[in-house]
Amino acid sequence: MEKTFYSAADGGEVEEVKSILRKNPSLNVNWKNKKAGAYTALSAACYNGHDSVVSILLAHPDIDPNSKHKDGDTPFFISCWNGNLSCVRLLLQDQRVMVNEPNNDGRIPLWVAAINGRHDMIKLWIVSGREMNLGKPGDVYTTDAIGAATSHKNTAVVSLLENFKSDATKTRHAMRVELGWYDEAAAEMFALVVFVSDGLLQVNETTPSPAARFIGIAKRLPLELQMVLCRRVVGSDKEIIPGKDSEVAFKELARRLW
């Protein structure tokens, strides 16, 4: 049954994959097809860009998201190599996936994306917030992503990675804003909470004020995200730092809200 399951995943047969999993709870979902370089069903689906199958497999509790091909290529490495953006997106969202895992030759996924000029893929990676290994400078044949992109004249990739290397947080935030991840109305409310927590505005949490309603939500957000929302409201190109720029930001927000 494992061979049938593998073939279904390899061919992108979504309903067949679902059916086999449903009827065979003890199925070895990490079975490797030795005739295909020891690919697993997940590796095969990633190789062919079958994102719907990849999504199903990643949801299985027994799946190994880092299973390796005979050359040491993981599903993520394979997705980067073949340029399957939708599969890369799914794998980036799974915290189990080791996104910087090298293959047997020491090559890492980012190097692969850089040498192939995959600006869109690298941008998605940066936005995801996952760790990004830029590699060892000068090691252009295995890890040095910037060097590899430079040697192949992939200028857009070079510029993107240079910006990330210079200021990873700022680059990530700028991209998230560009992609519309942050709603302006919500940003105003969350920024207001930041100012409250910074001691610049006193509110009574028993009263139905905007700040009081959103305090609980904002406290669960990473400080990084709170600052991005605050920055979006103010419209400044610089990061807003609690205790330093909050007073200026609050005055601008107050002017807009009241």
Order of alpha helices (4+ residues) and beta strands (2+ residues): alpha-alpha-alpha-alpha-alpha-alpha-alpha-alpha-alpha-alpha-alpha-alpha-alpha-alpha-alpha
